[in-house]
Protein backbone atom coordinates (compact mmCIF):
# COMPACT_ATOMS: atom_id res chain seq x y z
CA UNK A 1 0.00 0.00 0.00
CA UNK A 2 1.45 3.31 -1.13
CA UNK A 3 0.31 6.68 0.05
CA UNK A 4 1.57 10.20 -0.01
CA UNK A 5 3.02 11.11 3.38
CA UNK A 6 2.17 14.79 2.87
CA UNK A 7 -1.51 13.90 2.34
CA UNK A 8 -1.49 11.76 5.49
CA UNK A 9 0.12 14.56 7.48
CA UNK A 10 -2.49 17.03 6.20
CA UNK A 11 -5.24 14.58 7.17
CA UNK A 12 -3.76 14.18 10.65
CA UNK A 13 -3.43 17.94 10.99
CA UNK A 14 -7.13 18.39 10.17
CA UNK A 15 -8.07 15.76 12.75
CA UNK A 16 -5.99 17.46 15.45
CA UNK A 17 -7.44 20.87 14.65
CA UNK A 18 -11.00 19.53 14.58
CA UNK A 19 -10.44 17.80 17.94
CA UNK A 20 -9.06 20.96 19.53
CA UNK A 21 -11.80 23.12 18.03
CA UNK A 22 -14.65 20.81 19.12
CA UNK A 23 -13.31 20.22 22.62
CA UNK A 24 -11.52 23.46 23.51
CA UNK A 25 -12.78 26.32 21.34
CA UNK A 26 -16.42 25.91 20.33
CA UNK A 27 -19.35 26.89 22.56
CA UNK A 28 -19.95 23.26 23.64
CA UNK A 29 -16.31 22.71 24.66
CA UNK A 30 -15.43 20.33 27.49
CA UNK A 31 -11.76 21.29 27.92
CA UNK A 32 -10.63 24.52 29.59
CA UNK A 33 -7.22 26.10 28.99
CA UNK A 34 -6.42 27.83 32.29
CA UNK A 35 -2.96 28.84 31.14
CA UNK A 36 0.40 27.32 31.85
CA UNK A 37 0.67 25.92 35.38
CA UNK A 38 -2.64 27.42 36.56
CA UNK A 39 -4.44 24.16 37.38
CA UNK A 40 -3.45 23.23 40.92
CA UNK A 41 -3.24 19.49 41.50
CA UNK A 42 -3.37 17.45 44.68
CA UNK A 43 -0.44 15.07 44.07
CA UNK A 44 1.16 16.44 40.92
CA UNK A 45 2.77 19.65 39.71
CA UNK A 46 0.42 22.31 38.39
CA UNK A 47 -0.99 21.75 34.92
CA UNK A 48 -2.61 23.75 32.11
CA UNK A 49 -5.78 22.00 30.93
CA UNK A 50 -8.78 20.79 32.86
CA UNK A 51 -12.40 19.89 32.20
CA UNK A 52 -15.29 22.33 32.26
CA UNK A 53 -16.84 20.49 35.23
CA UNK A 54 -13.60 20.13 37.19
CA UNK A 55 -13.74 20.27 40.97
CA UNK A 56 -11.54 22.45 43.15
CA UNK A 57 -8.19 21.15 44.33
CA UNK A 58 -8.70 18.85 47.30
CA UNK A 59 -12.19 17.78 46.17
CA UNK A 60 -11.14 15.55 43.24
CA UNK A 61 -11.07 11.77 43.41
CA UNK A 62 -7.90 9.92 42.39
CA UNK A 63 -9.57 8.99 39.06
CA UNK A 64 -10.48 12.64 38.39
CA UNK A 65 -6.87 13.63 39.08
CA UNK A 66 -5.60 10.96 36.69
CA UNK A 67 -8.02 12.14 33.97
CA UNK A 68 -6.66 15.69 34.22
CA UNK A 69 -3.06 14.46 34.09
CA UNK A 70 -3.89 12.31 31.07
CA UNK A 71 -5.67 15.24 29.36
CA UNK A 72 -2.59 17.42 29.78
CA UNK A 73 -0.30 14.70 28.43
CA UNK A 74 -2.56 14.19 25.38
CA UNK A 75 -2.80 17.93 24.72
CA UNK A 76 0.98 18.23 24.90
CA UNK A 77 1.41 15.35 22.45
CA UNK A 78 -1.16 16.85 20.07
CA UNK A 79 0.51 20.27 20.29
CA UNK A 80 3.95 18.79 19.58
CA UNK A 81 2.62 16.73 16.67
CA UNK A 82 0.71 19.71 15.29
CA UNK A 83 3.86 21.85 15.45
CA UNK A 84 5.98 19.12 13.83
CA UNK A 85 3.55 18.72 10.92
CA UNK A 86 3.54 22.47 10.27
CA UNK A 87 7.32 22.70 10.43
CA UNK A 88 7.88 19.81 8.04
CA UNK A 89 4.88 19.43 5.77
CA UNK A 90 2.22 22.13 5.83
CA UNK A 91 1.47 25.80 5.43
CA UNK A 92 1.98 28.44 8.12
CA UNK A 93 1.15 27.04 11.57
CA UNK A 94 -1.76 28.18 13.67
CA UNK A 95 -0.84 25.94 16.62
CA UNK A 96 -3.61 26.22 19.18
CA UNK A 97 -4.38 29.88 18.59
CA UNK A 98 -8.09 29.80 19.44
CA UNK A 99 -9.11 32.72 17.22
CA UNK A 100 -7.19 31.45 14.17
CA UNK A 101 -8.44 27.91 14.72
CA UNK A 102 -12.04 29.06 15.09
CA UNK A 103 -11.77 31.07 11.86
CA UNK A 104 -10.25 28.13 9.99
CA UNK A 105 -12.88 25.69 11.26
CA UNK A 106 -15.73 28.02 10.34
CA UNK A 107 -14.31 28.50 6.85
CA UNK A 108 -13.59 24.82 6.21
CA UNK A 109 -16.35 23.06 8.14
CA UNK A 110 -19.28 25.44 8.12
CA UNK A 111 -22.46 23.65 9.14
CA UNK A 112 -25.91 25.11 8.76
CA UNK A 113 -27.85 24.25 11.90
CA UNK A 114 -30.56 26.87 11.33
CA UNK A 115 -32.65 24.33 9.42
CA UNK A 116 -32.71 21.81 12.26
CA UNK A 117 -36.11 21.67 13.95
CA UNK A 118 -35.68 20.98 17.66
CA UNK A 119 -39.01 19.12 17.71
CA UNK A 120 -37.47 16.54 15.36
CA UNK A 121 -34.57 15.94 17.73
CA UNK A 122 -35.08 13.12 20.23
CA UNK A 123 -32.89 10.87 22.27
CA UNK A 124 -34.96 7.85 21.17
CA UNK A 125 -33.16 6.25 18.23
CA UNK A 126 -35.11 2.99 18.31
CA UNK A 127 -37.36 4.01 15.40
CA UNK A 128 -34.38 5.08 13.32
CA UNK A 129 -32.53 1.85 14.07
CA UNK A 130 -35.53 -0.36 13.29
CA UNK A 131 -35.86 1.34 9.90
CA UNK A 132 -32.24 0.73 8.93
CA UNK A 133 -31.33 -1.82 6.29
CA UNK A 134 -28.94 -4.25 7.91
C-alpha positions, 0 to 999 in steps of 0.5 A, spaced: 500 500 500 502 506 497 500 513 500 503 520 499 506 522 506 504 529 505 496 527 504 497 523 510 500 529 514 495 534 512 489 529 514 492 528 521 493 535 521 485 536 520 483 531 525 488 534 530 485 541 529 478 539 529 479 535 535 481 541 539 476 546 536 470 541 538 473 540 545 476 546 547 474 552 542 467 551 540 461 553 545 460 546 547 467 545 549 469 540 554 476 542 555 478 549 559 485 552 557 487 555 564 494 557 562 500 554 563 501 551 570 494 554 573 491 548 574 493 546 581 493 538 582 493 534 589 499 530 588 502 532 581 505 539 579 500 544 576 498 543 569 494 547 564 488 544 561 482 541 565 475 539 564 469 544 564 466 540 570 472 540 574 472 540 581 476 544 586 483 542 588 482 537 594 475 535 592 477 531 586 477 523 586 484 519 584 480 517 578 479 525 576 486 527 578 488 521 573 483 524 567 486 531 568 493 528 568 492 524 562 488 530 558 494 534 559 499 529 556 494 528 550 494 535 549 501 536 549 502 530 544 497 533 540 501 540 540 507 537 539 505 533 533 501 539 530 507 543 530 511 538 527 507 537 521 507 544 520 514 545 520 515 539 516 509 538 511 504 544 511 502 551 510 503 556 516 502 554 523 496 556 527 498 551 533 492 552 538 491 559 537 483 559 538 481 565 534 485 562 528 483 555 529 475 558 530 476 562 523 479 556 519 474 551 522 468 556 520 471 556 513 472 549 512 467 546 516 461 550 516 455 547 518 448 550 517 444 548 523 438 553 522 434 548 518 434 543 524 427 543 527 428 541 535 421 538 535 425 533 530 430 531 535 429 526 540 434 521 544 430 515 542 433 512 536 429 505 536 425 508 530 431 510 526 434 503 528 428 499 526 428 502 519 435 501 517 437 496 512 442 491 515 
